Amino acid sequence: MQLWKDHEQRWGVQLLHRNGVLWMAATEDDQFERSSLPLLREAGISYEELSVGEMARRWPQINFEGVRWGIFEPEGGFLRARFACQMVMNGFLAEGGEFKQTAVLPDGLENGCRDGLTLSNGSKLTADKYVFACGPWLGKLFPETIGNLVRATKQEVFFFGPPAGDDRFSEANLPVWADHRERFIYGMPTSDGRGFKVADDTRGPEFHPTSGDRTVSPDGAKLAREYLGFRFPGMKNAPLIEARVCQYENTPDDHFIIDRHPQTENVWIVGGGSGHGFKHGPALGEMVAELVMEEKDPDPLFRLNRFAKT
Ligand SMILES: Cc1cc2nc3c(=O)[nH]c(=O)nc-3n(C[C@H](O)[C@H](O)[C@H](O)COP(=O)(O)OP(=O)(O)OC[C@H]3O[C@@H](n4cnc5c(N)ncnc54)[C@H](O)[C@@H]3O)c2cc1C
């Protein structure tokens, strides 16, 4: 959080919209929220524990049926992911970095990069050290070292248009929300002219990040619409104005992979965000830069050999 704030100041832009995050704990099972409280306290993150009555008073546009209580994190919010990536790129170029849009061919990567990398435009790239942060594609580039340790799943995201002139579902009036029931549904209010987001965090079917079909399923669309009408009655007949398919890049324990290639000292593999990697970007960047430049060893939590033990 501190690094996001630092970068906002440094670049004079807003990356994080601080409209708060509301976690709705289900009447049947509130284990996730219950066990989050001591961790929030320990980390010094401000939060309020709210009764259903209090939540209904603050956010009358939400139907709290099936909710027992809630956690509101006033300093939370949502990140402008695409814009943040563009800002990183601009910052990198401004500091003298060079960007090339080309792909590394996977041939021979597992055997070391002694002769440099072969790029899809036919050229070569040689460096003292290499960092591969290729998200869901990591297993394709390193089939032996990573293979199925990074498993891509299909995730569907829906955006609905609120009724004309109705601002109850905008970021000024609604926080980001998460609803733990049989499925973990979450979303965010409208912002920047985008629709009201509804998404299901449940891991979808396995997905090929290059050739997978990027159209949403009828079942996913039905579930999102039913949920929307139930939890946000004012959005019941809202039109679906945008839908996206993207992929999570899951590791077996949902933790990152940050390690040297087991056979090649100067090749680093970084990834495995497992659906929660973006917010960690600045911290991860700082950590990886230090490991690579100062030849340090990564935290055992992130090392590849943890999978050999299980
Ligand atoms: C629907 C959805 C919701 C999410 N919600 C959240 C959230 O709420 N909070 C959160 O923190 N995170 C969230 N995430 C996860 C987050 O987006 C990812 O963990 C994060 O973007 C991973 O970053 P990365 O840089 O490791 O990989 P990516 O962003 O996937 O980047 C990998 C890059 O590698 C490039 N590449 C691949 N192969 C090659 C090659 N051969 N040569 C050169 N380049 C190559 C790709 O083009 C790509 O640019 C969500 C993800 C999804 C899909």
The ligand as an ORCA input file, in Angstrom:
! r2SCAN-3c Opt
* xyz 0 1
  C     -10.477    -11.727    -13.561
  C      -9.212    -11.462    -12.792
  C      -9.320    -10.761    -11.602
  C      -8.181    -10.502    -10.861
  N      -8.316     -9.780     -9.720
  C      -7.232     -9.460     -8.996
  C      -7.368     -8.701     -7.808
  O      -8.474     -8.346     -7.406
  N      -6.263     -8.377     -7.133
  C      -5.041     -8.771     -7.553
  O      -4.069     -8.430     -6.874
  N      -4.862     -9.519     -8.660
  C      -5.945     -9.880     -9.402
  N      -5.819    -10.668    -10.500
  C      -4.529    -11.322    -10.788
  C      -3.517    -10.456    -11.483
  O      -4.110     -9.834    -12.579
  C      -2.341    -11.349    -11.921
  O      -1.867    -12.113    -10.811
  C      -1.192    -10.479    -12.420
  O      -1.621     -9.653    -13.476
  C      -0.058    -11.363    -12.906
  O       0.975    -10.516    -13.334
  P       2.223    -11.091    -14.086
  O       3.028     -9.907    -14.474
  O       2.846    -12.195    -13.302
  O       1.623    -11.795    -15.391
  P       0.826    -11.151    -16.646
  O       0.151     -9.878    -16.276
  O      -0.026    -12.264    -17.207
  O       1.982    -10.798    -17.640
  C       2.703    -11.799    -18.317
  C       3.334    -11.156    -19.528
  O       4.248    -12.060    -20.112
  C       4.169    -11.907    -21.515
  N       4.697    -13.123    -22.193
  C       4.160    -14.366    -22.200
  N       4.916    -15.199    -22.919
  C       5.970    -14.473    -23.359
  C       7.120    -14.761    -24.178
  N       7.335    -15.976    -24.687
  N       7.990    -13.772    -24.439
  C       7.788    -12.493    -23.933
  N       6.735    -12.161    -23.170
  C       5.839    -13.143    -22.888
  C       2.681    -11.698    -21.766
  O       2.462    -11.103    -23.033
  C       2.318    -10.787    -20.624
  O       2.482     -9.434    -20.948
  C      -6.923    -10.960    -11.301
  C      -6.816    -11.673    -12.495
  C      -7.958    -11.927    -13.233
  C      -7.819    -12.699    -14.527
*
